[in-house]
């Protein structure tokens, strides 16, 4: 289910799309997802975002994390570096995600307390990312490559007409979810809602696009979103600053440079 998890991160970390798209009743499910994913998992080919992550537990207690996110796409793969900048006790921790078209994405984590770089693999991929409602597997782009898509009946969310697309993994034993349903705004292919169902068919969590903004190039992006768990609590991500024109050297996406 590769494309929808990448779609999820596009919502979470700043989708930037042209506002000139239009609705098409003849689009297939694959075409709808492809148009929503016409850029990389963060919504831009090369760019940098300053991100605030707020994690609320079942009791309403709040934790805050601030991240510097840099992403670059070339050679049909995306590389993303996430570095924590606050609070002080986690500053310097960093994560590197490298898309692998032919297999599982590579993930590395830098732990400043021990000055070591560790590979995230096996059961660790199902662990919570920074204590949030996202898992490392949620941030991986691999799963959507192996899914069957089906276009459901169009719906409306508020004033917006949306395409509704269901994805089911072709290798269910390797996925945390039984199916995923995306609600994609027809005028610009921005995903307004993504629902994740467990293998028993029960709703597990839902991603909501809460604030949408337009930059000075007339491109539209998700400024704030929330991932809400049916077990209680939610994670909110807000884009504080976004620069899609910055030049990023390849060297910063080298795992040997993590923490340098």
Secondary structure, DSSP 8 states (H G I E B T S, - for coil): -HHHHHHHHHHHT--EEETT----TT--HHHHHHHHTSS-TTSSSEEEEEEEEEEE-TT--EEEEEEEEEEEEETTEEEEEEEEEESGGGTT-EEEEE--TTSS-EEEEEETTTTEEEE--GGGGGSBGGGSS-BHHHH-SSGGGSEEEEEEEEEEETTEEEEEEEEEESSGGG-S-SEEEEEEETTT--EEEEEEE-TTS-EEEEEEEEEEEE-TTSEEEEEEEEEEETTS-EEEEEEEEEESS----GGGG-GGGTT-
